[in-house]
Amino acid sequence: MSDVIIVGAGPTGLTAACELALAGVSCTVLERRAEESGVVRAFGLHARALELLDARGMGDELVRRGNPLRTVHPAYASRVDFGRLDTRYPMLLIVPQSGTETMLAERAAELGVTVRREATVTGLSQDDHGVQVALADGSVLESRYVIGADGAHSTVRELLGVGFTGEAYALPMLLADVRIDGGEVPPITQIGPDGAVVTIPFGDGWFRVGAWLRTPPEGEPGFGHLRDAFRRIAGTDHGMSEPRWFSRFTAERKQAGAYRVGRVFLAGDAAHVNSPIGGQGMNTGVQDAFNLGWKIAAAVQGRAPSWLLDGYHAERHPVGAAVLALTDHLTRLSLTGSALRLTLSRWAMAAALRTAPGRGRILGTLSGLGFAYAPGAHPLVGHRVADRATDRGRLYEVLRSGRFVLLADGDVPAPWRDRVDGARPVDPQGPEAILVRPDGYAAWAGDREGVTAALMEWCGPADRSHRGDHAAA
């Protein structure tokens, strides 16, 4: 019996598995596919997802494997400059989903995670003590908690009876990864009366190309339709050759009504799906997993307050809704049939990006750096804690233990040193002490005399003799 069963071995599921295993919680990943996916539908990582992966030692290696873009030219704005972000990762990193999955799978294996393939979930039940998961082969597995990270057509979500509300976009989209000789095509979206086309360079001679058409192509859609769309909308197909991957799909904007039902949680595409414009899908799922992993670990280890697991839905559902609203807005602008509306939108976006508040709002939302959770007594609470130098290295290097970090000029009180790391800021600014959650957000901030109370609230009492997962209630 594992403490946690994770259904789905995509980026979200593997991230959750790594988080749990790092905390010493046993977990099993169930994946219906026989082999690792070669699908590369998701292609980009934004700054906040990269910061979180850096907090586990994977950010810089992903950048080395990918193509960092500081500037992009989307349909909704003439220019978006991610290079102006105040972060170690001021970029949109173009890296195939399969590449991200491979790195996460390697890390999960190092941490001892079991991935069971060709495991199709057919049933699910739960009580006050655990969850029972039935598989197509007739076996039944038990665990304390289950995470459904099994995609847009989630079996876990359906078995829970959780609503998945929203809509599908009426217009079809064609996607492919192609070779383009010369490789000089910039990351750009172009719009015409027939729809929109996008070109994104992977940096190795391969490009992600897509076409969102206002009129469905005649016959069975194929690569020829994609090339024809580029010729009509962009004036050229850039000499793209036969793809290594091609897909036709209908994008959706949908969100689960609840991210938690008892001991079962939904994350990633099982909880929300959105238009690919804006490159948010994989990023939101990875951040779901970072938010959820340490909370379930705390519950399993008997140090979670009763409200902690409910905090997953409370914090991540609004973020999912905001991402859906953002991508829907950008999609409708990109596919508008009104040249005047698009021109006005691009002008307004350019004007906003020229101001500090506008850049902060737009780039903060696109990158994920601007999202915050419920505020507390101090203005920093609920917000991302930016990386900074400490006496133990960068803060996000200290976070690689997967534990809380107390940023303060002084030691962590002895009763909490088994679950909280301490670090002294090299250039102290702001409050005397900040308690940083394992996912890099401020749990508490204030004067030094408030540290003990904050540790008791977030990290469990000093006396740990009462182990148990009372947060399940």
N, C-alpha and C positions, 0 to 999 in steps of 0.2 A: 504493500500500500504506500503510495506517495502522498506527501502532504498536499500537493497541488497537481491537478491534471490540466494541461493546456491543450486545447483543441486547435490545431493549425500551426504549421511550421514555416509561416512566412515571417517577414521582418518583425511584426508585432509580437507574435507568439514566441519567437526566438529571443527577442529582447526581454520579454517577461521571464522566460526560463533562465536567462543569464542573471537577471536581477535576483530571482529567488535562490538560485544555486549559490550566488556570491554571498547571500545572507545565511547560508547553511540550511536552507529549506529544500527538502527533496521534491523533485517534480518530474513528471513524465509528459512528453509532448506526443500527441497523437496526430498523425498526418495521413490523410487518405491516399495521397500520391505515393507511387512506388519509388520515385526518385526525386531528387531536388529539382525544383522548377527551373526551366530555361526561359520562362516568361519574363519579359523586361518591360512590362507596361509602365510601372513607376520608374522614374529616371532621375529624380533630383532630391538632394538633401539641402535644406535651408539651415541658417545659422544656429537656431536653437537646438535642433536635432543633433547637429554636429557638436555643439557644446556638451550636450548630455552624453554623447558617445565618447567625447574626449574625457569626460568624468569617469569613464571606465577604460581609458587607454586606447580607444580605437579611432578617435577623430583624425589625428594626423595621418595615420596609415590609409584611411579612406580617401583623404585628400590626395595622397600620393597615387592612389589607384584611379582617381577620377579626373575630371576636367573642371577646375574652378573658374566660374564666370563671375567677374565683378560687375559687368554691365550687360543688360539684356534689353531687347527692343520689342516689347510685346505690343499687341494690337491696341490695348487700352491706354498706352502711353508711349510717347516717342522714345523714351529712355528711362530705365530704372537702374540706378547705380547702387548696387549692394556694397560696393567698396567703401561707402561712407558709413557703414554700420560700425559701432564701437564694440568689437568682439574679436576674438582670435580667428574667427571664420567669417570675414566680411564677403560673402559669396553665395551664389547658388552653385552647389557642387553637382555636376552632371556625372552620375554613376549609376549603372543599371541596377535595378532591383535585385537581379540575380547576384551581382557582386556584393551588395550589402548583405544579402542572405548568406552567402558563402562565408563572409567574415564572422557573422553572428553565429553560424553553425559551428565554425571552428572554435569560437570562444565557449559556446555551450558544451562542446565535447571536452574541452580542457577542464571545465568545471564539473564534469561528471553527469551531465544531463542525458537522460535516455530519450531518444527519438524513435518512436515506434511507427514504422511506415505501413502502408496498406491497412490502416486502422480506421474504419468507417464507423462513426457514431450513429446509433439508431435509437437510443433511448437515454433518458436522464431523469433521475428522481433524487430528492434530497429530504433530509430531516434535520433535527437540531444538532446532530452529531457529525454529519458528513454528506457526501454526494455519491451516488451510484451512477456509473456511466456504462451503458450497454453498447456492445460492438456487434458489427454484422457477423462476426465469426461465432457469436453465441456467448462470448466471455463477458463478464461484468467486472469493472474496475471500481475501486473505492478510493476516495480522497477526502480531505477536509474541505477543499475548495476547488472550483473549476473556473478556468478562464476560457471563454469562447473567443478565439481569434481566428475563426474559420471563414472569414471573407464575407462579401456582400450577400451571398446566398446561405448565410450561416444556419447550419442545422441546430446548433445550440440555441440560437435566438428563437427559431421556430419551436423547438421543444419547450422553451420557457413560455411561449405565447406572448412575447413582447412585440408590440406593434413597431413597424418600420415605415414611417410616414414620409411622404414627399412626392416627388414626381420624376419621371424619365423625360429627358429632352427629346423632342420630336425629331431632331435632325441627327443623322448617322455620322459617325466619325471613323475615318480610316487611319491606321497607324502602321508604320513600318520602320525597321532599322536597315539603312542602306549604305552602300559605299558611294562616295562622291569623290572623283579624281580631283586632286589639287587641294581639297579640303579647306577652301577659302571662304565658304559660306558662313556668315555670322549668325549668331543666335537671334532669330528675327521671326516675327509674325507679320504676315501680309494679308490684306483684306480686299475682296472684290465683290461684285454683285452676286457671284455664285457661292460665296462663303469665305472661309479663312484657311490659310495654310501656315504651318509652323516648321521651322528648321532648328534643331538643337544639336550641336556638335559634341560627341563623346570624347573627342580629342585624339583619336587614334585612326582617323580616316573614316570612321563610321558615324552616321548621323541618325538621330531620331527625327523622322518627318511625319507630319500628320495633316490631314485635311478634314475640316468640318464643313459639310456641304449643306446648302439650303434646299437642294433637291436631291432625293436619293438617286444613285446611279442606276441605270437600266441593267437588268440581269444580275448575275452573281457578282458582287463587288470583288475586285482583284487589284493587283499592283498596277495594272494599266489604268484603272480609274484614278488611282492616286497620282500617277504621273500626269495624266490629263488635267486633273484639278490644279496642279502646280503650273502647268502651261497656261491655263486660262486665268488663274488668279495672280500668280507671281510673274508670268511672262516667260518662265523657263522651268524646266525640271532639274536644272543644275547637272544634268548628265548622270543622275542617280541610276545605279545598277540594281540587279535583282536583290531583293531583301533576304536577310537571314531570318527575319521574323515579320509577319504581317498579321494584322487583326482588323476586323470590323466590329464595332460595338456601339451600343447606345448608352451614353452617359446618363447618370442619375444623380439626383440630390435627395438623399433620404437619411433619416436619423432614427435610432432606436428611442422609444419613449423612456426606457429605463436602462441604465448601464449596470445595475445590480438587482438581482432577485435572490434574496437569501444568501446562499453561499456561492452563487454563480455570478460571474461578471462578464460583460461584453467589452471588447476592445478592438481598435483598428476598424477595418471595413465591416466587421460584424456589428459595430455600433454606429457607423456613419460612412456614407459614400458621397463623393462630390465630383463635380466636373474636374477634368484634368488641368484646365486652365488655372494657372497659379502654382501648380506643382505641390499641392498640399497633402495629398492622401497618405503617402508613406510617412511623412513627417508627423502628421497628427497621430498615427498609430504608434510610432515609436515613443512619442511623448506620453500617450496613454499608458504604455507599458512601464515607463519609468515612474509615472505617478502611482500606479497600482502595485508594482512589485514590492516595494518596501513596506507598504501598508499591510498586504497579506502576510509578509514575513513577520511583521510585528505581531499580528494576530496569532499566527501559528506558535510563536515563541512566548505568548502570554504577556506581552508588554504593550498591547494596543488599547487605548481608551475606547469605550463603547461607541464613540461617534466616528472613529477613524475610518472604518471601511465605507460608511455612508459618504464620507468626504470625497471618495473617488467620483461618484456621480455628480456631487455638488460642484466639484472643481472642473471636471472634464466635459460634462454635458454642455455647459455654456460655451466652452471653447469650441466644441464640435459645431454648435449652432452658429457661432461667429464665423467659422471657416466655411460652412455651407453658404451663409449669406454673402461672404466675400467672393467665393468662387462663382456663385450664381450671378452676382452683379457683374463680375468681369466677363463671364460667358455671354451674358445678354448684350453687353456693350460690344464685345468682339463680333457678335453675329447680328448686330442690328442692321436692318436694311436701310437705315437712314444715314447718309453720308454726313448730313449736318449734325446729327446727334453724336456721331463718332468724333467728328472734328471738335465739337464743343467739349466732349469728354476728355479728349487728349489734351486740349488746351487747359482745362481745369486741373487735370492731373499734373501737367508740367508746372503750372503755377503753384500748386500745393507742394510739389517736391522741391521748389526753390526756397521754401521757408523751413526753418528748423522744426516747428510744430507739425507741419505737414509731412515732412520726411519721417519724423518720429512715429506718426500715426500710421502712415502707409507702409514704410519699410518695417516697422515694428510688427505689423499684422502679417505681412508677407513672410517675414523671417521667423516669426514665432517669438521673437525677443520681447515683444510688447505685451504678451498675454500675462495676466496676473490672476491670482485666486482671491478668496475672501480676505478683506483687509482686517487688520488687528489694531491693537492700541497704538502701535508705532507705524508710521507710514511705510516702512520697508516690508512689513509683514505681508506675506502672500505674493511678493514680487520676486522675480529672478534676482539672485545674487550674482553680480558680475565677477568674473575671474579677477584675482588680484594676487600680489606677491605676499607670501607668509614666510615665517621662519622655517617651514617644512617644504618649501617650494610653492608652486602655484596652487591656489585654492582647489582648482579642478583636478589637480594631481592628488591632493589630500583626500578628495572625495572618492578616489578609486577603491577605497575599502568598502564602499557601499553603505557606510554608516553616517550618522549625524556628525557634523563638525561644529564645534564651538569656537567661533572667532572671538578671541578676547586676550587681554594681557594678563594671563594667569592660567593655571592648570584646570583641567576638568575635575570637578569634585570626585573623590575616590569611588563612591558607590556606582558611578555611571561610566567608568573608564572601560568597561567591557563592551560598551555599545555606542560610545561617543568619542570621537577623536578631537584633540585640541590643536589649535594653531594660532600663532600671534601675527596679526597683520604687520607687514614691514612699514607701511605708511598708514597708520590708523586714521580713519575718517568715519564720521557718522557716530552711531551709538557705541557705548563702551563694549557691548557684547552682542553678537548675532548668533543665533542657533540656526544653522543651515541644514535643511532636510537632505536626505540622500539624493533627491532629485534636483538639488541646486536652488531651491526656493527658501525664503526666510520663514521659519516657523515662529520665531520670536526675536525681538530686538529690544534692547533697553539698557538700564544701568546694571552694573555687576551684581548688585544685591538681589536682582530678580532672577538670576541664573538657576538657582535650585528649584524654584517653583516652575520655571519653564521646562527644566529637565524632567521633573515629575509629571508634568502634563503631557509632554510629547514622547518621552523615552521610557516611561514606566517608573514605578516607585523604586526606591533604593533596595527594598527587600524583594528579591525575585523568587521567593520560595513558592509563590502561588501560580505556577505556570498553567496556562490554559488559554483557549481562544475565545474568551468571553466577548470579543468584538463581533462575533458572528450574529449576535442577537439583533 
